Amino acid sequence: MRFKQNKKVINYKSPGSFEETRFEKLHNIIYDNSDEASISIANSIAQLIKEKQSQKKNCVLGLATGSSPLSVYRELIKMHNEEGLSFNNVITFNLDEYLPISKNDINSYNYFMRVNLFDHIDILNKNINLPNGEIENQKVRKSCIDYEKKIKKLGGIDLQILGIGRTGHIGFNEPGSHFNSQTRAINLDDLTRFDAAKSFQGIENVPREAITMGIQTILNAKRIILMAWGSNKAKILQKAIEGEISSLVPTSYLQHHNNTTLVLDNEASSELVRIKTPWLVGSYEWTFDNRSKAIIWLCEKTGKSILKLTDNDYKENGMVDLLAVSTGSSYDLNIEMFNKLQHTITGWPGGKPNSDDSKRPERASPHPKKVIIFSPHPDDDVISMGGTFDRLVSQGNIVNVAYQTSGNIAVSNEDASKFIEVTHDMFSKEIDKDYKKIINKFKSKGSNYPDSNIVRKLKSSIRKRESLGATRYFGLPDSQVHFLNLPFYETGTVSKDLISKKDVEITIDLIRKIKPHQIYAAGDLADPHGTHGVCLEIIIRVIKRLKKESFMKNCWVWLYRGAWHEWDIHEIDMAVPMSPDQVVRKRNAIFFHQSQKDVVMFQGNDLREFWVRAEERNAQTAKKYREMGLSDYAAIEAFKRHPF
Ligand code: F6R
């Protein structure tokens, strides 16, 4: 097998050299998706390894853990297996490790690196270096000094791979880290611990400390590639790339390094000036669609509704060329935009039968429509589109709900034991053996082990019954509720398997069976490797496969956002208003998901319960419409059409 030549690699260019990038102080490359980007990064690593091999030299790599580099590592393993790429001249230094943590804990970075890379390639054991999370307190300092010395002795790091945390950390250099810092023990930021809480099954299990390479250690690397995927990272990246160097955003220190490239996907780059407000940099080609983004931005900036924007507002905010390409007057532009927004609003998400639909977001016929609502977890349907769901059913459409995953890992052990104990109280003899088996499983295992099959089955069943409570409340027969239990999710831990053929087949089978006119799916772009991101990827792959089938010609796909975010106003193609009574019905439906109430296991740093979050989000969208000068609603659910 031979290593393929002429692959795409990541090359450095100095930042800010073009009009579009004049706000940028860190070189960055934006890819359509993280898979494509990861391949280019893996190619660059492989190229360096080969180069060093041909010079008979070692290649010293600085490596990161976390979800960001996973596909890069997968690609490297693939090159090793299929193209014979050898790692026998590679020496690695990992950025960081929790403290204290055992090497065999599934959350340790040591374990992560073995499972995701080292066990699958021919790297020599002696060439693998990670900070030691098992070390006693009094020996930490010395081991950090030794780590630094070893890197220097080997000639320094040739290529350092980095991710970025939402705090702006690189390695575990949290805000406040000093420019001169070297490998050391550090206290973890609360936000970082919140982000890790999912894997550790609760924030209380996340270690408070870590050992990390310092900022200076990282900056000493000859070449640095930082990767970031998903809209969760967009705000902090904007600060790091366009802001001043500050210890509050440790990634901004990379501005001192003149061989650093940031590799981003579209979502991660979405807050950069050239992406968010491209009309402010360079020459910009105005189209009917991109006008709305700019005009909504102008409303927010001036605090005015659309019909009150004046020629001067356009001129004073760098949008004079937009006036020039339209009729030259703000009056016509404003009306065009106002109508466009007005036409997104409908109380008939399944289309209004026997009516003129030329100015409505959905078709009037056929009616009723066959609908599938795909929900990544067994509650996203009601949290994100409960009002629309309710309307679709009450307006006579044939609604099917498909829960893509079982959602079992989000049920706490306490909740699960409650159910099994109640069952035992009722039917003690019949279930005595199973009861003991399950209760023992809870007792013997700590939080750092995957749930066993039987515990997963119990937790899945709890979520299934809760979902049926909500769908029955909306009047849906159980036969129209489908639990897909997609296999990629069933690992019993937070990290998931890759999408398999089976995940795709199960989804295809359902769509073929129902032949829907409408598909609703979660269009969550916050984290492409999270469950929502994977569920969306499955839908997109399935649609690609099915699009030539005749029934798909009549099928429209609508994307809702998950529990945390909402579409920006300019992205919305359909806005479904809710009355105060409908808001209450939606709340009631969410309440059926009791295992997710009060103490939501994976709440992140947002302590509000799901129903509060959903209501505030829907009220906020209604407020934005009102501020643009449109009608005043209590709440609005928003959808973006997915063309295919
Ligand atoms: C991991 C590390 C961290 C991560 C960062 C992003 O070794 O040092 O800085 O790179 O927290 O994590 P993910 O990739 O999981 O979003």
Residues whose N, C-alpha, C, O or C-beta is under 5 A from the ligand:
A	BS01	F6R	A64 T65 G66 S67 S68 L95 D96 L162 G163 I164 G165 H169 I170 G171 F172
